[in-house]
């Protein structure tokens, strides 16, 4: 099916199964393969904020870009040996500037829409925990009020920060290290409604970092949720005071959930009401084109979507055999 720019699309990526696309008003998933490495492993997807036909996918062989909504893909000029892409984020004031995070833990920047990339001199700091996988740059955030302030989430290594556009870096793990549950980062966000405050999702829950991450305080989810292992974290595109977080019992579990806060983390409500996800909810997809459109995906291939802000939901399971679903994006 040829891409229709006027329609909002949903993209889902998995380590086993590849990359899929569907229109929000359609239940059928298309497998996207043209120009992508085969087999395709996808851990990160992002849609351009102004041009929905431009989509980036993070693969096991670096970042790929589509300029036709996923119909075809091109491999980008990407330096260095760190090939496995785990995250993307756009500069809040200039979408031609894109950051890309990889494993082993590194950060790259493109200033020309992805044509060329430069490796930034990141320093993972002293708190990286040895695991059976390389350290992952699993999420990144730029402070909209201070675009030179870049915050990077490391799995498993806490948070590193640059206050000069990526030229110098420091670890900001006071209150996180040496607790592995707090150093096991999964999501990171900064809201324009509360500049200089960093929100992170970790194995042990949620934390708020005051003064650009100098001090970390926990956000207690146990009062509203029996499961508190946190994965993806997102600020709503239409309201900087609204946060979404995806949950599970553990990295691999038989339960998942999606929660929302409308007051920057002070109070929370379960938004996927009436759903019973059968594995950990791994990622959240939102779009400024239709802020009431919210999607979530689980590790084992379930996808749930709402077009009315959570009042009603539909299930859109990925094709049989799709596993290790890591990413979902709308646009």
C-alpha positions as CSV (number, residue, x, y, z in Angstrom):
1,X,0.0,0.0,0.0
2,X,1.5,3.4,-1.0
3,X,2.0,5.9,1.8
4,X,-0.7,8.6,2.1
5,X,0.7,11.7,3.8
6,X,-2.7,12.9,5.0
7,X,-3.2,9.8,7.1
8,X,-1.6,9.2,10.5
9,X,0.5,6.0,10.5
10,X,1.8,3.8,13.3
11,X,5.2,2.1,13.1
12,X,6.3,-0.8,15.2
13,X,9.8,-2.3,15.4
14,X,11.0,-5.6,16.8
15,X,14.3,-7.4,17.2
16,X,12.6,-10.5,15.7
17,X,10.2,-9.8,12.9
18,X,11.4,-6.4,11.7
19,X,9.5,-3.2,11.0
20,X,5.8,-2.8,10.4
21,X,3.4,0.0,9.5
22,X,-0.4,0.5,9.6
23,X,-2.8,3.5,9.1
24,X,-4.6,4.4,12.3
25,X,-7.9,3.6,10.7
26,X,-6.7,0.2,9.5
27,X,-6.1,-3.0,11.5
28,X,-3.7,-4.5,8.9
29,X,0.1,-4.3,9.5
30,X,2.4,-4.1,6.5
31,X,5.9,-5.5,6.7
32,X,8.5,-2.8,5.6
33,X,11.6,-4.3,4.0
34,X,12.7,-2.3,0.9
35,X,16.2,-1.1,1.4
36,X,16.5,-2.4,5.0
37,X,19.1,-4.9,6.1
38,X,17.8,-8.5,6.1
39,X,16.9,-9.8,8.5
40,X,15.8,-6.5,10.0
41,X,16.2,-5.8,13.7
42,X,14.6,-2.5,14.9
43,X,14.9,-1.0,18.3
44,X,14.1,2.7,17.7
45,X,11.7,4.6,15.4
46,X,11.0,8.3,15.1
47,X,8.8,10.3,12.8
48,X,9.9,13.8,11.7
49,X,7.8,16.4,13.7
50,X,7.0,18.5,10.6
51,X,7.2,16.0,7.8
52,X,5.5,12.7,8.6
53,X,6.8,11.1,5.4
54,X,10.3,11.2,6.9
55,X,10.9,8.3,9.3
56,X,14.1,7.1,10.9
57,X,14.6,3.5,12.0
58,X,17.4,2.3,14.2
59,X,18.7,-1.1,13.1
60,X,21.5,-3.5,13.9
61,X,23.4,-1.8,11.0
62,X,23.0,1.9,12.0
63,X,20.2,4.4,11.2
64,X,18.1,4.1,8.1
65,X,15.8,6.9,6.7
66,X,12.7,6.8,4.7
67,X,11.4,9.8,2.8
68,X,8.2,8.1,1.7
69,X,6.7,7.0,5.0
70,X,8.4,3.6,5.0
71,X,7.8,2.5,1.4
72,X,11.6,2.5,0.8
73,X,14.7,3.0,3.0
74,X,18.3,4.2,2.7
75,X,21.2,3.6,4.9
76,X,22.8,6.8,6.2
77,X,26.4,7.8,6.3
78,X,27.2,6.7,9.8
79,X,30.8,6.6,11.2
80,X,32.3,4.4,13.9
81,X,31.9,0.8,15.0
82,X,28.8,1.4,17.2
83,X,26.2,0.1,14.8
84,X,23.2,-1.0,16.9
85,X,20.8,1.9,17.3
86,X,18.7,2.2,20.4
87,X,17.3,5.8,20.4
88,X,16.7,9.0,18.4
89,X,15.7,12.5,19.5
90,X,15.2,15.7,17.5
91,X,16.5,19.1,18.5
92,X,13.4,21.0,19.8
93,X,14.0,24.1,17.8
94,X,15.7,22.7,14.6
95,X,14.5,19.3,13.4
96,X,17.4,19.1,11.0
97,X,19.5,18.3,14.0
98,X,19.0,14.8,15.2
99,X,20.7,12.8,17.9
100,X,21.2,9.0,17.6
101,X,22.1,6.7,20.5
102,X,23.8,3.3,20.1
103,X,25.3,0.3,21.8
104,X,28.0,0.2,22.8
105,X,27.0,3.4,24.5
106,X,27.7,6.3,22.2
107,X,25.8,9.4,20.9
108,X,25.9,10.7,17.3
109,X,24.6,14.0,15.9
110,X,23.5,15.0,12.5
111,X,23.0,18.6,11.6
112,X,21.7,18.1,8.1
113,X,18.6,15.9,8.5
114,X,20.6,12.6,8.8
115,X,22.8,12.9,5.7
116,X,26.0,13.0,7.8
117,X,26.8,12.1,11.4
118,X,29.4,13.0,14.0
119,X,30.2,11.0,17.1
120,X,30.1,13.1,20.2
121,X,32.8,12.8,22.8
122,X,30.5,11.1,25.4
123,X,32.0,9.8,28.7
124,X,29.8,7.1,30.3
125,X,31.3,7.9,33.7
126,X,32.2,5.6,36.6
127,X,28.8,4.0,37.3
128,X,28.4,1.6,34.3
129,X,27.3,-1.8,35.5
130,X,28.7,-4.9,33.7
131,X,25.8,-6.9,32.1
132,X,25.6,-9.6,29.5
133,X,25.0,-6.9,26.9
134,X,26.9,-3.8,25.9
135,X,25.9,-0.5,27.6
136,X,23.0,1.0,25.6
137,X,22.2,4.6,24.9
138,X,18.6,3.8,25.4
139,X,17.0,7.3,25.5
140,X,17.9,10.9,25.1
141,X,16.2,14.3,25.9
142,X,17.0,17.9,25.1
143,X,15.6,20.6,27.4
144,X,13.3,22.7,25.3
145,X,14.1,25.8,27.4
146,X,17.9,25.2,27.1
147,X,18.6,23.4,23.8
148,X,22.3,23.1,24.6
149,X,21.4,20.9,27.6
150,X,21.3,17.2,26.5
151,X,20.5,14.3,28.9
152,X,21.3,10.7,28.0
153,X,20.0,7.6,29.6
154,X,22.3,4.6,29.8
155,X,21.2,1.0,30.3
156,X,22.9,0.1,32.7
157,X,24.8,3.3,33.7
158,X,22.5,6.0,34.9
159,X,22.5,9.5,33.3
160,X,25.1,11.6,31.6
161,X,24.6,15.2,30.8
162,X,26.1,17.8,28.5
163,X,25.4,21.5,29.1
164,X,27.3,22.7,26.0
165,X,25.6,21.0,23.1
166,X,27.5,17.7,23.4
167,X,31.1,19.0,23.6
168,X,31.7,17.9,27.2
169,X,29.9,15.4,29.5
170,X,29.5,14.4,33.1
171,X,27.7,11.6,35.0
172,X,24.9,12.9,37.2
173,X,24.2,9.8,39.3
174,X,24.1,11.2,42.9
175,X,21.2,9.4,44.4
176,X,21.2,6.7,41.7
177,X,24.5,4.9,42.1
178,X,25.3,2.4,43.3
179,X,21.7,1.1,43.2
180,X,21.5,-1.1,40.0
181,X,17.7,-0.7,40.0
182,X,18.1,3.0,39.7
183,X,21.1,2.9,37.2
184,X,19.1,0.7,34.9
185,X,17.7,3.5,32.7
186,X,14.9,3.0,30.1
187,X,13.4,6.5,29.5
188,X,14.3,10.1,30.0
189,X,12.3,13.3,29.4
190,X,12.5,17.1,30.0
191,X,9.3,19.1,29.8
192,X,9.0,22.8,28.8
193,X,6.6,23.1,31.7
194,X,9.4,22.5,34.2
195,X,12.8,23.4,32.7
196,X,15.9,22.2,34.4
197,X,14.0,19.1,35.7
198,X,14.8,15.7,34.3
199,X,12.3,12.8,34.6
200,X,13.7,9.2,34.2
201,X,12.1,5.7,34.1
202,X,14.2,2.9,35.6
203,X,13.9,-0.7,36.7
204,X,13.0,0.6,40.2
205,X,10.3,3.0,39.1
206,X,10.3,6.8,38.3
207,X,12.6,9.6,39.5
208,X,12.6,13.4,39.2
209,X,16.0,15.1,38.9
210,X,16.0,18.7,40.1
211,X,18.5,21.3,39.1
212,X,19.4,19.6,35.8
213,X,19.8,16.2,37.6
214,X,21.9,17.3,40.5
215,X,19.4,15.8,43.0
216,X,17.1,12.8,42.3
217,X,13.9,12.1,44.1
218,X,11.7,9.0,43.6
219,X,8.1,9.3,42.3
220,X,6.0,6.6,44.1
221,X,3.9,4.6,41.7
222,X,3.1,1.8,44.3
223,X,0.1,3.7,45.6
224,X,-1.6,3.4,42.2
225,X,-0.1,0.4,40.5
226,X,0.9,-3.1,41.7
227,X,3.6,-3.2,39.0
228,X,6.3,-0.5,39.1
229,X,9.0,-1.6,36.7
230,X,9.2,1.3,34.2
231,X,10.1,1.3,30.5
232,X,9.3,4.1,28.1
233,X,8.6,7.7,29.3
234,X,7.0,10.4,27.1
235,X,5.8,14.0,27.4
236,X,2.5,14.6,25.7
237,X,2.9,16.6,22.5
238,X,0.0,18.9,23.3
239,X,0.4,19.4,27.0
240,X,3.9,19.6,28.6
241,X,2.4,18.8,32.0
242,X,1.2,15.4,30.9
243,X,3.5,12.4,31.1
244,X,3.0,8.8,29.9
245,X,4.9,5.8,31.3
246,X,4.8,2.1,30.3
247,X,5.1,-0.6,32.9
248,X,5.6,-4.2,33.6
249,X,6.5,-6.6,36.4
250,X,10.0,-7.0,35.1
251,X,12.0,-6.8,31.8
252,X,10.2,-10.0,30.9
253,X,6.8,-10.5,32.6
254,X,3.2,-11.6,32.1
255,X,1.7,-8.2,32.8
256,X,1.9,-4.6,31.4
257,X,0.2,-1.3,31.8
258,X,0.2,2.3,30.6
259,X,-0.1,5.2,33.1
260,X,-0.6,8.9,32.6
261,X,0.1,11.9,34.8
262,X,-1.5,15.3,34.0
263,X,0.5,17.2,36.7
264,X,4.1,16.4,35.9
265,X,4.2,13.2,38.0
266,X,2.4,14.3,41.2
267,X,-0.6,12.0,40.5
268,X,-1.1,9.1,38.1
269,X,-4.0,7.2,36.5
270,X,-4.1,4.0,34.5
271,X,-5.0,5.0,31.0
272,X,-5.3,1.6,29.3
273,X,-8.5,0.9,31.1
274,X,-10.1,-2.4,30.2
275,X,-7.0,-3.9,28.7
276,X,-5.0,-6.8,30.1
277,X,-1.6,-6.8,28.4
278,X,0.1,-10.2,28.6
279,X,3.7,-9.0,28.7
280,X,5.7,-5.9,29.7
281,X,4.5,-2.7,28.0
282,X,7.7,-1.6,26.3
283,X,7.0,1.6,24.5
284,X,4.6,4.5,23.9
285,X,3.7,6.2,20.6
286,X,2.3,9.8,20.5
287,X,1.9,12.4,17.8
288,X,1.2,16.1,17.7
289,X,-0.9,15.6,14.6
290,X,-3.6,14.0,16.7
291,X,-2.8,14.2,20.5
292,X,-5.6,11.9,21.4
293,X,-3.9,9.2,19.5
294,X,-1.9,7.0,21.9
295,X,-0.4,3.6,21.1
296,X,1.5,1.1,23.3
297,X,3.3,-2.1,22.5
298,X,4.3,-5.1,24.6
299,X,7.4,-7.2,24.4
300,X,5.6,-10.2,22.9
301,X,3.9,-8.4,20.1
302,X,0.7,-6.9,21.4
303,X,-0.2,-3.4,20.2
304,X,-3.0,-1.3,21.7
305,X,-4.3,2.0,20.4
306,X,-6.8,4.7,21.2
307,X,-7.9,7.6,19.2
308,X,-9.9,9.3,22.0
309,X,-7.3,9.8,24.6
310,X,-7.9,6.5,26.4
311,X,-11.7,6.4,26.6
312,X,-11.8,3.4,24.2
313,X,-9.1,1.0,23.0
314,X,-8.5,-1.5,20.2
315,X,-5.9,-4.3,19.9
316,X,-3.8,-4.6,16.8
317,X,-1.5,-7.7,17.4
318,X,1.6,-7.8,15.3
319,X,2.1,-10.8,12.9
320,X,2.7,-14.2,14.6
321,X,6.3,-14.8,15.5
322,X,7.1,-11.1,16.1
323,X,9.1,-10.9,19.4
324,X,11.2,-8.5,21.3
325,X,9.1,-5.5,20.3
326,X,11.1,-2.5,21.3
327,X,9.7,0.6,19.5
328,X,6.5,2.2,18.4
329,X,5.9,5.6,16.8
330,X,3.0,7.6,15.4
331,X,3.0,10.4,12.9
